[in-house]
């Protein structure tokens, strides 16, 4: 899953938790890897502040563009 600001891409399950993790990590962008434990539970498998952005698709790229242009304009 990718988190950008308050937006989650690549899955809605555990989305709020992933946004919270990114905020606690102090980053606007975070890739989060969740794995199934053999049942229905997801288990945290890792996080990356430099994730593969292709995983988010066009919707992610549009949001990234908006995020970057808005952030740059507010500095």
Number of C-alpha atoms within 10 A of each C-alpha: 21 28 27 19 17 14 16 22 16 15 10 11 11 13 18 13 10 23 23 15 16 23 16 9 13 10 14 15 23 26 24 20 16 15 12 11 10 8 6 8 10 14 12 12 10 10 18 13 15 9 17 12 14 10 14 22 11 10 9 20 14 11 15 17 11 12 15 11 11 11 10 9 8 7 5
